[in-house]
Amino acid sequence: MRFRRRLDQEFPGEGPWHLGLDNYGTPKHPHVPAWHQRHPRFLPHLVPTRSRGLKLVERWFAELTTQRVRRGSFASVEDLENTLREFLAAWHEIPHPFLWTATVESIQEKLSRGRQTLEPIQPGGTQPRSRKQKLSS
């Protein structure tokens, strides 16, 4: 909620502002839908947790970070903004789409391995690891 209030303060006026939200716990809290009803210019979009589309967006921001932000030195916010604009212009000239390369078979195999690991675990059946006791001689 603190982040939403800050957006509302720092960006007054008309919208719409599209907010990508993970579909975990926060968007389900009763205060969140009520806030969005009072602030219709902020449009929430729930993105499934572990969504591959969200992963691709995260990957794009990682590319931006490694290619421009970490390599740069910025004397001001304006310098940073200019660098970001240059990156976007170059990206749009010759876009590099991120492609989902996993096959259905590889995903099903990974799920199967996960099930084999998780199914034998009983609720309350895992105990915290303890330190090995030194054997006294």
N, C-alpha and C positions, 0 to 999 in steps of 0.2 A: 504494500500500500504506500509505503514511503516513496518508492520509485515512481509510482503513478502520480502522487501528489507533486513530486518534483517536476515531472514532465508537464503537468498542468500549469505550474507556476512559470517554468522557463520557456514554454511555448504557448503563450496565450493566443486567443483568436480562433479562427476557423480551422477545421480539420479537413479531411479526416486523417487521423493518425492510426496506422495499422500496427497492432501489437501482436507479435508472435509469442504465444505462451505455451510452455510445455503443459501436458495434461496430467500433471502430478497432483499436488495437494493444494497449492495456493489458489488457483483459479476456482476451486470448489468451496473456498471459505465464504461464508455468507456476506461478508463485507465487500468482497470483490464484485459480484454481480450488482449489488446495490450501488457501488461507486460507478460502475459503467452505465447504469441507468441514469445517474445524475450527470454524467459526462459523455454524452452520445458521440462526441467527435473522436473519441478513442474507441476503435473497433477491435475487440479481442478476437484472435484467431487461435483456437486450440490446436496445437500440433501434437500428434501422438508421441508419447515418450519413446525414445530410441528410433524416431522416424528417420528413414533414410534421406528424405528431402531436407530435413533439418541438418543431418550430417553433412550434406553437400554444401549447405549454406555455411556451416562452421568451417568446412574445408576451404571455401573461398576466402573467408576472413583470415584463415591461417596463411593462405597464399599472400594476401595483402600485407599481413604482418611481417612475414619473412622477407618479402621482396622489397618493401618500402619502409615500413615503420621501424623495424629493428636496424636496418642499414642506415637510417637517416639520423640527422642531428637537426633539431628544430629550435630556432631561437625564439619562436613565438607560436601561438595557436594558428595565426595566419599562415606561417610557413608549413605547418602540418596540414592545414586545410588545402593549400595549394598542391602539396605532394599527393594528397588523396585524390584531388581532382585530376591531376596528371595521370595517376594510375588508372582511374576510371576511364579517362579518354583513351589511353593506350589499350586498355582491356576491351573497350567497345570497338576499337578499330579492328583488332584481330582477336575475337573472343576465343577462349579456350574452355569449351564445355567440359564439365566433370561428368563422367559416365559411370553408371553403376555396373561394375564388372563381375560381381559375384553371380554364380550360376545357381539355379534352383537346387540342383543336387548338392552343391557345397553348403548351402544354407541348411538343407534338410539334414545333412551329415552332422553339421555343428549342433543343431537342435537335438539330434539323437544322442550325441556325446554328452550334452548337458543333461538330458533326461536320465541317462545311465548313471551319471554322477549324483543327481539330486534325488531320484526315486528311493534309494535305500535309506536316506536320512529320515529319521523319525522326529517329530516335534519334541524338542527338549533333549534330543539324543546327542547333541554335540556339547561337549564341555570345553571350557577354555583350556588352552594348553598350559601345562605347568612346567616349571624348570626341572630339568633332570637333577636328581639328588646325587651328590658326589658320594662315591663309595668310600667308606673309610677302611683303611688297611690295618 
